[in-house]
């Protein structure tokens, strides 16, 4: 069954829907611009965390014939590692460090132990010194790294909350491995 709509009612109906369509287009354009602006703003704000480096920031460390570990480039010639990796070394002693470039080719060079905290446990146990389990290495010849190598951005531990996801990287026995987990008390 057809319902007759008068010419005047039909014109008002069409005009109302044209106005609604124009408003919908305006909302769509504004939302699209906000979306693009948000993406650009996020890229700008996060550029330090997303920029590519010619070398992975993780480092394989061979402290002795039997001791290996991992570390991270944190500056042009600085590496942070776990203190227990360099326990047997004195300040200034050298060790081998290996980086991987973007093609996964190894770049091996020397680094020296620049700083490590003194043990707070009189027995020398590393298990009670978890808060001080880091050391700083200095590359002997940082020019071996490709130009543009960036270090790992050090975060703020006060912004970490329970439940945050983390990834731990290590080199047990010289094999790169990852562990995933969550922050907890």
N, C-alpha and C positions, 0 to 999 in steps of 0.2 A: 504494500500500500504506500502510495506517495503522499508526502506531506507537503502541501503548498506553502512556500514562504514568500511573502510579499516582497516586491522589489526593494522597498525601503529596509525591511528586516534583513534581506540578503546583503545589502550594501553595508549595514552596520556589523553584521556577522563577519564579513570579509575584512573590514577595517580593523575590527577587534583582533582577529587572528594575525593580520599583518603587523600590528603593534606588538603582539606577543612574540612573533617571529623576530622582529627587530630587537626586542629586549634580549631574547635568547642569543642572538648573534653577538650582541654587545657583551653579554656575560661570557660567552665562549671566547671572544677575543681577549677580554681582560684576564680570564683564567689561563689562556695560552701564554700571554705575555708574562704573567706571574710565574708560571711553570718554567719558562725559558730563563727568566731572571733568577729564579731560585737555583736552577742548574748552574748558571754562570757564576753566581755567588758561591755556591758550594765548591765548584772547581777552583775558584780563586782562593778560598779559605783553606782548602785541603791540598793545595799544590805541593806543599812540602812533604806530604805523606804519600803522594801518588806519583811524584816525579821518578823517571827512570834513571837508573845509574848503570854505567858500563860494567860495574862489578857488583856482585851480591854483597850485601853488608855483613853477612855472616862469614866467619873465618874458621878454618881448621887449624888447630894448634898442636904441634908436636913438641912438648916440653922436654921429653927425654925419650929413650928407647921404649920405655914402658908406659909413659904418661901422655895421653892425648886429651884434647878438650875442644871447646868452641869459644868463640868470642864474637864481638861485633865492632865494626868500624864506627867510631863516634866522632871522628874529626879527620883532618887531612893526614895525620900520621899517628892517630891514637886508636887503640883497641881496648875494649873492656872485656875481661874474662873473669871466670870464677877463681877465687884465691886458691882453692884446693888444686887447681890445674898447675899452678906454679909454686906449690908449697916447698918443693925441694930446691928452688932457685933463690939466689941472693939478688938484691938490687943491682942492676947493671948487667946481669948475665943475659946471654942471648938464647933464643930458641927459634925454631922454624915456624913460619905461619904460611898458610896456603889460602889464596883467594880463588874464586872462580869468576871468569868473565861471562858475558852474556851467552857465549857459545859453549859454556861449561868447561873451558880450557883452564887448567890450573896455572896460577901465578904464585910461585913459591919465593919467599924472601926471608929475611931475618928481622926479628924484633927484640928489643931488650926490655927486661922488667924494670919499669919506671917507678911503680909504687904498689905496695900491698900493705894492708893494715897489720899491726902486730897482733899476735894471738892474745885474746883476753883470758882464755882458759889456761891456767898454769900447767896442765897436763899436756897441752899442745893438741888436744882433740879438736878437729874441725867441726864436729857435730854440734858443739855448744856455741859456735861462732857464726851462726847463719846470717846475722845482720851484717857481718863484716866479710862475707864470702865473695869478695870481688877484688880484682887487681887491674892495674893499668899498664899496658904495654905501649912502647913507642917503636914505630917502624924505623929500622936503620936506614932504609932508602925508599921513602914514600913515592919517589918518582917512577917506581915500577908499576904503580897503579895507573890505569888509563885516566886521561884528563876527564873531569866531570864526575869522578867517583864521589858519591854522597854517602854520608854516614847515617846510621840508624838514628832517628829522632828519639831523644830521651823524653819520656812522658812525665807526668806528675802523679805520684803515687796517692796523693790525697783525692784524686778524682776517680780512683778505682773503687768499685763497690762489690759486695758479695754478689755472685752470679755472673760477673763479667767473664766472657770467654777469653781464654789465653791459648797461645801456642808456644811450646818450649822446643827449642832446637838444640841438638847436641851431636857430638861425633864420637860415640863410644867405639873404641877399637878402630877409629878412622872411618866409620861408616856414618853418613849423615842420616839422622833420624829426627822425627817430629813426634811430639806428644800433645794432645789437645786436652784441655781441662777447663775448669771454672774456678774463679776466685772464691775461697771460703775462709772462714776463721780458723 
